Amino acid sequence: MSKSVIGGTKARVGHIVKLVVLFILLIAYMFPFFMVLINSFKRKVSIVRNPLSLIDTQGFYFDNYPEAFESMRFPLSFMNSFLITVISMIIIVLFAAMAAYVFVRTKYLASRISFGMMLAAMIIPFQALMIPLVSIYGNTLNLLNNRATLIFLNFGFGMGLAVFMYHGAIKSGVPISLEEAALLDGCNKYQTFFRVVFPLLKTMTSTLVVLDVLWLWNDYLMPSLILTKRDLFTLPLSTYRFYGTYTSDLGLIMAALVMTVTPVIILYLFLQRHIIAGVVSGAVKS
């Protein structure tokens, strides 16, 4: 009896310790985001003097938001980011799912080589390719300042991870017997994929949607190389306008950052229950 009581006490103590550690890690992780939020309601002078204060010396300062909204041309920048992100994400998800399905269900050597090359391409960092790409698309093809060019590059750089994750999800979570049953019922290969296989990949699709949106929505480097006209600026590019050579308007920067990340946070809250399941279902040996 005493052993069970001691064991139960140890278990409760261990549980409490874990909760305390997790709570401390949560505070450490959320602290930068909290600082951005509270400093967005303060004047620049208050941010510089005391960035850790919760409230401005003159109370909450709301002028940062309308000023940042107008200065960064938020509606236009938001629409540019929305179009580029949504179109790129749809293309990546659709073509990656079809490519992964072909790689899983066909045993040809060409499929294995193509899949291996696609995975190997994930190793190459974008920074190693950005100068040649800008030179080719700018000087040779004259395709800069075009949303379609940026969407095409997003498609190329996003396919590797998406195909890899879909490959694992199809291999481990889509029984071939369902496809055989669909073929016996009169479905062709395209109907089998879109009516049987793709709906079963809902969890993985939700995961990739969140991962791709986080990447595409917050991307600064690639759009800064492709889009140089202000009418084409995405939200990260518009936010950078508040950084000056000798000084930066910190209040406007904080307000712009809050407005920029809010749509992604809302999307994540809607899809969060699918994230872990999708990552686990794709994390199998290919």
C-alpha positions in Angstrom: 0.0 0.0 0.0 2.8 2.4 0.9 4.6 1.6 -2.4 1.5 2.5 -4.4 1.1 5.8 -2.5 4.7 6.7 -3.0 4.5 5.8 -6.6 1.4 7.8 -7.0 3.0 10.8 -5.3 6.1 10.5 -7.5 3.9 10.4 -10.6 2.0 13.5 -9.5 5.2 15.4 -8.7 6.6 14.4 -12.1 3.5 15.5 -13.8 3.6 18.9 -12.0 7.3 19.3 -12.9 6.6 18.6 -16.6 3.8 21.2 -16.6 6.0 23.8 -15.0 8.8 23.2 -17.5 6.3 23.3 -20.4 4.8 26.5 -19.0 8.3 28.1 -18.8 9.1 27.1 -22.3 5.8 28.5 -23.5 6.5 31.8 -21.9 10.0 31.9 -23.4 8.6 31.0 -26.9 5.7 33.5 -26.8 7.7 36.3 -25.2 8.9 37.9 -28.6 5.4 37.8 -30.0 4.0 39.3 -26.9 6.6 42.1 -27.1 5.7 42.8 -30.7 2.0 43.1 -29.7 2.4 45.4 -26.7 5.0 47.6 -28.5 2.6 48.1 -31.4 0.5 50.2 -29.1 3.3 52.5 -28.0 5.1 55.5 -29.4 8.6 55.1 -30.9 10.2 57.1 -28.0 8.6 54.8 -25.4 9.7 51.7 -27.3 13.3 52.9 -27.4 13.3 54.1 -23.7 11.6 51.1 -22.2 10.7 48.3 -24.6 9.6 46.0 -21.7 6.9 48.3 -20.4 3.4 47.1 -20.9 1.8 50.5 -21.6 3.1 53.7 -23.1 3.6 56.6 -20.6 0.6 58.3 -22.2 -1.6 55.2 -22.4 -2.3 53.0 -25.3 -1.2 54.6 -28.6 -3.5 53.4 -31.4 -2.2 55.7 -34.2 0.4 53.1 -35.3 -2.2 50.9 -36.9 -4.0 53.3 -39.2 -0.7 55.0 -40.2 1.0 51.7 -41.0 -2.2 50.5 -42.8 -2.0 53.6 -45.1 1.7 53.8 -45.5 2.2 50.2 -46.5 -0.9 50.2 -48.7 -2.2 47.3 -46.8 -5.2 46.3 -49.1 -3.0 46.1 -52.2 -0.1 44.4 -50.4 -2.5 41.9 -48.8 -4.1 41.1 -52.2 -0.6 40.6 -53.7 0.4 38.2 -50.9 -3.0 36.5 -51.0 -2.9 35.8 -54.7 0.7 34.6 -54.8 0.3 32.4 -51.7 -3.1 30.8 -52.6 -2.2 30.1 -56.3 1.2 28.8 -55.4 -0.2 26.6 -52.6 -3.0 25.2 -54.8 -0.5 24.3 -57.6 2.0 22.7 -55.2 -0.6 20.6 -53.4 -2.3 19.4 -56.6 0.7 18.5 -58.6 2.7 17.1 -55.6 -0.2 14.8 -54.8 -0.4 13.5 -58.4 3.3 13.1 -58.7 3.6 11.3 -55.4 0.8 9.0 -56.4 2.6 8.1 -59.6 5.9 7.5 -57.7 4.2 5.2 -55.2 2.1 3.1 -57.6 4.6 2.7 -60.5 7.7 0.6 -60.1 9.6 1.8 -63.1 13.2 2.8 -62.7 12.4 6.3 -64.1 10.0 6.9 -61.3 12.5 6.0 -58.7 15.2 8.1 -60.3 12.8 11.1 -60.6 11.7 10.7 -57.0 15.3 10.5 -55.8 16.3 13.6 -57.8 13.3 15.5 -56.4 14.4 14.7 -52.8 18.0 15.5 -53.6 17.0 19.0 -54.9 15.7 19.7 -51.3 19.3 19.8 -50.2 20.3 22.7 -52.4 19.6 26.0 -50.6 17.9 28.8 -52.4 20.7 31.2 -51.5 23.0 29.2 -53.8 20.7 29.6 -56.8 19.2 33.1 -56.3 21.9 35.0 -58.2 21.8 32.7 -61.3 18.0 32.7 -61.2 17.7 36.4 -61.1 20.2 36.7 -63.9 18.4 34.3 -66.1 14.8 35.6 -65.4 15.9 39.2 -65.4 18.7 39.8 -68.0 18.0 36.8 -70.3 14.2 36.3 -70.2 13.1 39.7 -68.9 10.5 38.1 -66.6 11.1 40.1 -63.4 8.2 42.2 -61.8 5.7 39.5 -62.7 3.6 37.5 -60.2 3.6 34.5 -62.5 7.4 34.3 -62.3 7.3 34.3 -58.5 4.5 31.7 -58.5 6.5 29.5 -60.9 9.6 29.7 -58.6 7.5 28.9 -55.6 6.2 25.9 -57.3 9.6 24.6 -58.1 11.1 25.1 -54.7 8.0 23.8 -52.9 7.5 20.5 -54.8 10.3 18.5 -53.1 8.9 18.6 -49.6 5.3 18.2 -50.7 6.0 15.2 -52.9 8.0 13.6 -50.0 5.2 14.0 -47.5 2.5 12.9 -49.9 4.6 9.9 -50.9 4.7 8.7 -47.3 1.0 9.4 -46.7 -0.1 7.4 -49.8 2.3 4.6 -49.1 1.2 4.1 -45.5 -2.4 5.3 -45.5 -4.1 4.6 -48.9 -4.8 0.8 -49.4 -4.4 -0.3 -53.0 -7.5 -2.4 -52.6 -9.7 0.8 -52.6 -8.3 1.8 -55.9 -8.8 -1.7 -57.3 -12.4 -1.6 -56.1 -12.9 1.8 -57.8 -11.5 0.5 -61.0 -13.9 -2.5 -60.9 -16.8 0.0 -60.4 -15.9 1.7 -63.7 -13.6 4.6 -62.5 -10.6 5.5 -64.7 -7.3 6.4 -63.2 -8.1 10.1 -62.9 -11.5 9.4 -61.2 -9.8 7.0 -58.9 -7.3 9.5 -57.8 -9.6 12.5 -57.3 -12.6 10.6 -55.9 -10.8 7.9 -53.8 -7.1 8.7 -53.2 -7.1 12.5 -52.8 -10.0 12.7 -50.3 -8.0 10.2 -48.1 -5.1 12.7 -48.0 -7.1 15.4 -46.3 -5.0 15.4 -43.2 -1.7 15.6 -45.1 -3.2 18.3 -47.4 -4.2 20.4 -44.3 -0.6 20.0 -43.0 1.0 21.1 -46.3 -1.4 24.0 -46.6 -0.3 25.4 -43.3 3.4 24.7 -44.0 3.2 26.3 -47.4 1.2 29.3 -46.3 3.6 30.0 -43.5 6.5 29.8 -46.0 4.9 31.7 -48.8 3.2 34.4 -46.7 6.3 35.3 -44.7 8.8 34.9 -47.5 10.9 38.0 -48.1 14.0 37.0 -50.0 12.6 35.6 -53.1 9.9 38.3 -53.6 12.5 41.0 -53.0 14.5 39.7 -55.9 11.6 39.2 -58.3 9.2 42.1 -57.4 10.7 45.5 -57.4 7.7 47.6 -58.3 5.8 48.9 -55.3 2.4 48.0 -56.8 3.5 44.3 -56.7 4.9 44.4 -53.2 3.8 41.6 -50.8 3.2 42.3 -47.1 6.8 41.5 -46.0 8.2 43.8 -48.7 5.8 46.6 -47.7 6.8 46.2 -44.0 10.4 46.6 -44.9 9.6 50.2 -46.0 9.6 51.3 -42.4 13.3 50.4 -42.0 15.5 53.4 -42.8 19.2 53.7 -43.3 19.8 55.6 -40.1 16.6 55.1 -38.1 13.5 52.9 -38.1 9.9 53.7 -37.0 9.6 50.9 -34.5 5.9 51.5 -33.7 4.9 51.3 -37.3 7.0 48.2 -37.8 5.4 46.4 -34.8 1.9 47.3 -36.0 2.7 46.2 -39.5 4.0 42.8 -38.2 0.9 42.2 -36.2 -1.3 42.9 -39.2 0.9 40.7 -41.4 0.9 37.6 -39.1 -2.8 37.7 -38.1 -4.2 35.9 -41.2 -1.7 33.1 -40.8 -2.5 32.7 -37.1 -6.2 32.5 -38.0 -5.6 29.8 -40.6 -3.5 27.8 -38.2 -6.2 27.9 -35.5 -8.6 26.4 -38.0 -6.3 23.6 -39.2 -4.2 22.9 -36.1 -5.8 19.6 -35.3 -4.6 18.2 -38.6 -1.0 19.3 -38.3 0.5 16.6 -36.0 -1.5 13.8 -37.7 -0.4 14.9 -41.1 3.3 15.1 -40.2 3.2 11.7 -38.5 1.4 10.1 -41.5 4.1 11.4 -43.9 7.0 10.5 -41.6 7.5 6.9 -42.9 10.4 5.4 -44.6 10.1 5.7 -48.4 
